[in-house]
Amino acid sequence: MNGITHLIRRRKAKALWRQLHDSSARILDTTDTSVVELTASFTSPSALAPDTTVRILIHHGHGDPAKPEFALMYQPTGTGLYCADCPILPCAHHQALLEAGTQLDGQAGAAVREAMDNIAEFTFGMGEPAAADFADEHRLVFFPVSMRWQKASSALVPIQVPPLRPPARWSRELGERIPDPRVLAEAVTNEAVHQQLENLTALGRRVFLLSGPPGTGKSATLARLAANRGVPYLTVNSPEQIELFRIGLEGGATVLHHSLLVEAIQHPCVIELVDLHRWTDRMDVLDAIEALLNPTAARLQAYYPITGGAIDVPIDPHVLVAGTTNRPSVDFGAKWLERWTVLPVTQLHQDCLARDAYQAGARVLHELVHRGLASASTLDTALEELENFADLTARTACLLNHNQVLAARYSWGSRAVREAVERRAFGEPANEIAVAVFAGKLPRDPALALHALSLAHGLEGWGTPKVSHLPFSSLVSDQQLQAAFPEIGGTVE
């Protein structure tokens, strides 16, 4: 290319780059071609006028020369094909954007440079142009000073609020409910949900619903939050455990005292309403503590039909109330869901499941050696076998959890995987464990249990299927066995 032409083109482009407001470069790959999509927004000379926005598509990879396609032109006069400011085609805005695109690395930059050489053969895009989008975090952004494209970065970066440590004093009964961090050191928790709780409570939110499969660390995460804060952690396992008054006798007369729950909410604490899906027949109980479940309420008021039977206590702003559920089909109603902050708790990663289960199994093995029930001389070999088994169990659990038919009925989390590895530490055969942990969790549907077992045995390491241990195995036909284990001709123990 003529050097003087290149310098003139670059000088004109730089003049418009000073008006560059935002830019985007994306590489869109298909099976047989690639498209370089360039979009830019240029500020208008008038501060009151909208920006001029242009987009260029460059197709390459067919073997044909790369040529520019002008797909978007938006100016104060509206959307069209022609530029109101430039009397030429292609307009100066398009040429400035193309010049910026030549600075892309690799094949994308080569395609733009080839398109620049073929700019006289440009085409206009057909159809309604898509609106410009500068929010894609995967796009590249052009920096005129350095003349380089760099990955877009958001100004809204993740913030980690440090753990809250509210100063408070508790009664002996409440003080005994402050979790010991050492006990929770090896508990499986969800670090992302933990940090979200810290962040959101710093903004004044205090009522949450943690929703996710069993064994994903919902309760352990709440317990660890309380331990880090040094506050009591109370669990309410059923509606019947919700009490606001304690009834006693003094001098022959009935008197009322605050319950532990009412005492706790006057101080910083963490309260978990466990398995809230089991409360659906007694949702009226939630109405009795509505103020506690309303993030804007400051006091809890309740009445009891005897003399002096009234409660009117302040709710400490550092109280955190969280319901937990592992049932996605439960409808708690708009009244509550509008007030609660819902935090999804996803399945644990396979490596996390395997690591947690191995640690649990290793503790069992060391305890067996300590009691003289297992040989210390083979401990290292046994631990290695146990680590491999923990990996197999975690892989199997993840396989079953990704099966839509099984996932609708049960989810295998950290408790199930831990149980399997602990049983293996006792020397239980792998094929018996597979029946108990995978098929055994579906006792109401023998055919579905057999399906889970067949998927598990699709991974090498579980041995011969132990269908004789399958719950209600007499309800499984020979045809079902043949369909579940065709690779072994339905041969099972």
N, C-alpha and C positions, 0 to 999 in steps of 0.2 A: 504494500500500500504506500502511496505517495506520502512522504513524511510531512510535507507542508499541509496537505489535506487533513492528516491526522491531528496536527497541532491546532488547526483552525476549529475542527470539530470538538476537540477537547476543551478549547477556550470557551466556545459557545455553551457547551454542557456545564462547565463550571459556573458560568453566570447564572444558570437556572438552578444549579445545585444549592446556591445560596438561599433559594426559596423553598428548598425541599423540606417538607413538614414531616412526612413519614414515608416509609418504603417497605417493600416486602419482596423477597425472592423465594420461590418454592420450586422444588424439583418434583414433578409428578410422574412416577414411573408406571408404565403399563406393560403388557406382555411383550410387545414388539416395538415400542417406541417410548421416548421420554419427552416431556413437555417442561420447558422452563417458563414459569409464570412470573412476570415482573409487574409490580404495581407500585405506583408512587402518587403521593399527594403533594402538590405545590401550592404554597400560599399565594393568594391573589394580591396584586399591588394595592388594592383597596382593603383596608382592615375590616370593612363591613361586608365584603363579598365572600361567598364560600370558596373553598379551595378548588383548584383544578386537579382532577384525579384521572389518571390514565392507566391502562393495563395493556401489556403486550404478551402474547403467547408465541413461543418458539418451539416448533415440533422438529425433532431430529431423531434419527435412528432408522428411518426407512431406506436409507441409501440415497435419498434425494437431498439436495442442498437445503440447509436450514434457512427458512424465510420467516420474517416477522408477520404476525397477525395482530392487528390492533382491535382489541375486544371491548374496550371501555373508554369513553370520553365523557367526563362529567364536569360541567362548568356552571357559573352562575346562571347561564341561559338555559341550563337543563342538560339532559343526557342526549348525546348525538354522536355523529361520526366525524364532525369537523370541529376544529379549534377556532374559537372566536377571537383569539389573540394573535394567532400565527397565520399568515396568508399563504403558507406552503403546506404541501402534503409530502411525507409525514410532517407533522408540526414539530416545533422545537421541543415541546415537552416529551414527545415520543422519542426524539433523537437523544435528549439528555438522559432519559431512562435507559435507552439502549446502550449508551456510552457507559453508564454506571454498571450495566449488566456485563460488559466486557471484562470487568474486574473480578467476576466470579472465578472460583478455582475449578480445576478439572474439566470434565467434558461439558459441564454447563456453560462455563466461560467460553470454551471453544465454540459451542453452538451459537452463542450470542455474537461472538466476533464474526462467525460465518454469516449470520443473519444480517449483521451490520454491512458486510460486503455486498449482500444481496438486498439492501434496503429498498432499492428501486422496484423490486418485485413484491412489495408488501401487499397484503390483503386486509379487508375489513372482516371482522367477526360477524357471523350471521346470528340472528335470534336476539332475544332479550339479554342484555349483559347482566352478569351477576354483580351485586354490590361489592365494593371494596371492603376487605376485611384485614385490619391491621392488628387483630387480637390473637392471631395464631402464635402460640408460644414456640412453635417449631420453625417458624420462618427465619429468614436471614434479613438483616437490616443494613442498609448502606450508610457508611460514615464518610461524607465528602472530604473531610480534612485528610484522613489517612487513605482515602479512596479504597477502602476495604469493606467487604461484607462480613458481618459477624452475627452470631446466633443471638436472637432476640432475648432480652432479659427483662423480667417484670420488676417493677418497683415494689410490688407487693410480695415480699419474700416471707417465708415462714418465720413466725415469731414464737419463741418458747418462753412463756411466762414462768419464772422460777416458782417452786412449790410454796404455797401459802403456809405460814407458820403463825397462826393467830395466838396471841397470849390469852390464856384462860386457865381457870382452875375448876376441877371437877370433883364430884363426890367420889367416895371410894368405889361405889358400885359402877359408876361411869368410867372411872379411871382404869378399872380392870378390863374394860372393853377397848382400850387403845392397843391396836395390833403391834406385835413385836416385829420390827423390820427383819430381824435375823430369821424368824420363822418363815417369812415370805421371800427370802433371798433367792430360792430356787423355784418359786411359784411361776406358772405360766401366765403372763399378763400381756395385754395389748398396749404397747408403748404409744402408738398413735392415738388411741382413745384416751389414754392417761393424760397425754399432753393437751388434747382437746378439752378435757375436763378442767385442767388447770387454766387454760386460756379463757374459756367461756365463763368460768366462775369469777375470773378477774373482772369480767364485764358486768357482773351482777346476776348472771343466770344461775339458778340453783336447782332446777327440777329437770331431770333427764330420763330418757327411756333408752336403755342399752338393748339393742335387738340383734340377735345373731344365733347361730347354731350352738348346741351344747358343747362344752369343752373348749370354748374359745377364750376363756379367761375373763369373763365379764365380772364375776364376783371377786376374783383375785385382784383384778385391776382396781376395783373400789376399795378393797382392803389395803392394797399397797398405797393408794392415795391417802387413806386415813393414817397409815403408818408414817408416811413421809411428812404429813402435817402434824402428827402427834396428837390426833383427836380421836374420840371414841368412834367405833364402827358398830352399828346396830343392824341386825338383820331381822326382818319381819317375814316369816315364812308362810303365813296364811292370814286371811282376813280375821280369823278368830284371835290372832295375836295382837290385833289393834286394840289397845286399851288406853283410855285417857285418864281414868280414875282408878285409884286403889281404895277399896272400901275397908274400913276398920272400925273397931269399937274403942271408945274412950269414955270411961265413966258410965258405961252402960248405954251410951248413945252412939249412933252410927255417924261416922265422920268420913270425909273423903280426902284423899291425898293425891297429889299429882303422880301419874304413872312414870315409869322410867323414860318412856318416849317423850312425854311432855317436859320432863326435867331436861332431857337431852337437847331438845330443840331451842332451849334458851341459851345454849352455848354452841360453839363451833363443833360440828360432828358430821359424820357420813352415815346416812340411813339407806339401806337397801330393801326394797319391796321385792322379795324373791319370787321368780316365776309368776309374773303378773298375769300370764295367760290362764292360770288356774283360779284366778279371782273373778272370772267373768260372771259367775252366778251370784257374786256378792259385791258388785260394783257400788252398791249403796254404802258400803263401808268407806269407800274413797270420798263419798260426799261428806262423811262425818269429819274427815280431816282435809276438807277442800282447801282451807287456807294454807295448809302445809304444802299442798300440791299446786298452789297458785304462785308463780314466781313474783307477783307484784304485791302479795299480801304481807303485812308486817306483824300481824298478831293472830294467834289461834284462840278462838272462842268456842266454848262448848258448855252444855248445860246437862244437869242430872236432876231428876224430879224428887229431890229431897232438900231440906233446908241447907243452904250454903253450897248447893251443888252446881257451882259455876267455875269455869276456867276462862281466864283472860290473861294470856301470857304473851310476851314478845317473842318473835321468831328471830333468832340471831341471823344476821346477814350472811354469815359464813356457814350456815347449814346447807349441806348438799343432800338432796333426796334423789334416788335413782331407782326406777323400776327396771327389772330385767325380764327378758322373755326370749324363748327359743322357738316360738311358733309364729311363722310369718302370716298365717291365715286369720289371726285373731284381730277383730276390729274393736279398738278401745273407745271409739266414738270421737267425733270432731271436738267435743268439749274439752277432752283431755289432751288430744294430740296437738291442738292449737296452743296449749299452754306449755307442753313439754318440749324440750329440745331432744330430738331423736338422734342417737349416735349409732350407726350401723357397726357391728363388730363382725369382721369377716373371718373365714376359716384361717387357721394358722398355716404357715408355710410348712412344707414337708420336712425341711431341715430342722425347724423348731420342734415339730412333733417328735422327730426321731431323737433329738438331743434331750428333750425332757423325759421321754420314755426310757432312754438308756440310763440317765441319771437315777431314775426311780428303780430300775432293775438292778443297777450296780449297788445301790444301798441295800437291796434285798440280799444280793449275793454276799456282801460284806457282813451282813448280820448273820447269815447262815454259817459263814466261816467262823464268826465270833462265837456262835453257839456250838460249834463242833459238828454241825450237820452237813457241812460241805468241806471239801478238801482244800486246804490253803495252797497245796503244791500245784493245783490246776487252775488257780484263780485267774491268772493272766489269760490263759486260753479261754476260760469260760467268759471272761469279760469281752474278749474279742468276738466270740460267737454271739454274745448278747448284743453287741453293737451292730453286727450285721443283721440280726433279727429285728432290732429296733428300726433300722433303715427299711427292711422289707415290710414291716407292719405299717410304717408311716406311708410308704408308697402305696400300699394296698388301701389304706384309709382314704388317701387322696383320690385314688382311682374310683372307689365307690361313691365318694362325695360328689364326683363330677358326673355321675349317672343320674339323669333326671328322674327316672322312675324310683330309684332308691332314695334320692335326696328329698323327695316329697314325703317320705315316711320316717327317715332317720338320718342323722348326721354323725359321723364318727369323728370325735374330737380328741383332745388331749387325754381325757379320762379313759376312753376306750383303748387308745394306743398304749397308754401307761399300764392299763390292766393286762393287756396281752404280754407285754415285756416282763412284767412282774411274775406272771404265771410261768413264763418260759424260764425265769430264774429259778423257779422251783423244780425245773426239769420236766414240766408238762410237755408232751409232744406237740409239735407245731400244728399238725392237722386237727387235733382236738381243740387247740386254742382258736383256730380259724372258725370252727363251728360255733364255739361259745361267744366269741367277740364280734364276728361279722354276721353269721346267720342267726345266732341266738338273740340278737337285738330286734328281731322281727318275728316274735313267736305267734302273732295273730295271722300271719300269712305264710304258710309253709312254702308255697310256690315262689314267693318273693325272697324268702330266706334262702331257698335253693339257688335262686338267681344271684344273690350276693355271694354265696359260697363259690359258685362257678366262676364269677369274676375274680375272686380272690385267688383261686387256684390257677387262673390264667397267668399268674406270676410264679416263676420258679422259686421253690423254697418251702412251700407249704406241705409237700408230700402228697400221699394218696388221700382223696377226700374221705372224711370220716362221717358219712351220712347217717350211720347208725346212731350218732350222738345228736342228730338234728332234732330240734323240738318238734314233736308230732310227726316224726318221720314216716309213720304208717300212712299218713295222708298224701305222701308223695308217690306217684305212680312210676312204673318202670319207664314209661314213655317220657316222663318229665326228667328222669335221671339221664336217659339217653340224650335228650335235648340239651341238658345242662352240661354234660361232660362227653361230647361226641368224640373228642380226640382220644379218649381212653375207652371208647365203646361202652360208656356207662359203668365202667368198673370202679367200684367204691368199696370202702370198708364199712 
